[in-house]
């Protein structure tokens, strides 16, 4: 989905629109945009949404693994809240 993010500095007026349909994207509570010389990334923080997620994983156990794999700071724990 392509989105348009409208922000004028007032959170009440800010909104996220589906660029293809023109419809308001419901449930967005925060939008973060990071821009650098190589491009831009937008992150939408949402609540009360439905998602269909497909994950192709290898046979390694990934439940309870927390941290940043690229920095090798992973730790395994059966409690994802710790």
C-alpha positions as CSV (number, residue, x, y, z in Angstrom):
1,X,0.0,0.0,0.0
2,X,1.2,3.5,-0.8
3,X,0.3,6.1,1.7
4,X,0.3,9.9,1.9
5,X,1.2,11.4,5.3
6,X,-0.2,14.9,5.9
7,X,1.2,16.8,8.9
8,X,1.2,20.6,9.5
9,X,2.7,20.5,13.0
10,X,-0.7,20.0,14.7
11,X,-1.4,16.4,15.7
12,X,-5.1,17.0,15.5
13,X,-4.8,17.9,11.8
14,X,-2.3,15.1,10.9
15,X,-3.6,12.1,8.9
16,X,-2.5,9.2,6.8
17,X,-4.3,8.5,3.5
18,X,-4.2,5.5,1.3
19,X,-2.7,7.0,-1.8
20,X,-4.4,4.5,-4.2
21,X,-8.0,4.9,-2.8
22,X,-7.9,8.3,-1.1
23,X,-9.4,6.7,2.1
24,X,-8.2,7.6,5.6
25,X,-6.0,4.9,7.1
26,X,-7.7,4.2,10.4
27,X,-5.9,3.3,13.7
28,X,-2.7,5.3,13.1
29,X,-1.6,6.8,16.4
30,X,1.9,7.9,15.3
31,X,3.9,8.3,12.1
32,X,7.7,8.5,12.0
33,X,9.6,9.5,8.8
34,X,13.4,9.1,8.5
35,X,15.1,10.6,5.5
36,X,18.8,10.3,4.6
37,X,20.9,10.5,1.4
38,X,19.9,7.0,0.4
39,X,16.1,7.4,0.7
40,X,13.3,7.5,3.2
41,X,11.5,5.1,5.6
42,X,8.1,5.7,7.1
43,X,7.0,3.8,10.2
44,X,3.3,3.8,11.2
45,X,2.4,3.0,14.8
46,X,-1.2,1.6,14.8
47,X,-3.8,0.1,17.2
48,X,-6.9,-1.9,16.6
49,X,-5.8,-3.3,13.2
50,X,-6.1,-6.6,11.4
51,X,-3.1,-8.2,9.7
52,X,-2.4,-11.3,7.8
53,X,1.3,-12.2,8.3
54,X,3.1,-14.9,6.4
55,X,6.5,-15.9,7.7
56,X,8.9,-18.3,6.1
57,X,11.3,-19.5,8.8
58,X,14.1,-22.0,8.9
59,X,14.0,-24.9,11.4
60,X,15.8,-22.9,14.1
61,X,13.9,-21.9,17.2
62,X,13.1,-18.2,17.1
63,X,10.5,-17.9,19.9
64,X,11.9,-15.9,22.8
65,X,14.9,-14.5,20.8
66,X,15.2,-10.8,21.5
67,X,17.8,-8.2,20.3
68,X,19.5,-7.2,17.1
69,X,20.7,-10.0,15.0
70,X,23.1,-7.8,13.0
71,X,24.9,-6.7,16.2
72,X,25.0,-10.3,17.6
73,X,23.2,-9.1,20.7
74,X,20.6,-11.8,20.7
75,X,19.5,-13.5,23.9
76,X,17.1,-16.4,24.2
77,X,14.4,-16.3,26.9
78,X,11.1,-18.1,27.0
79,X,9.5,-14.9,28.4
80,X,9.3,-12.3,25.6
81,X,8.5,-9.6,28.3
82,X,11.9,-9.8,30.0
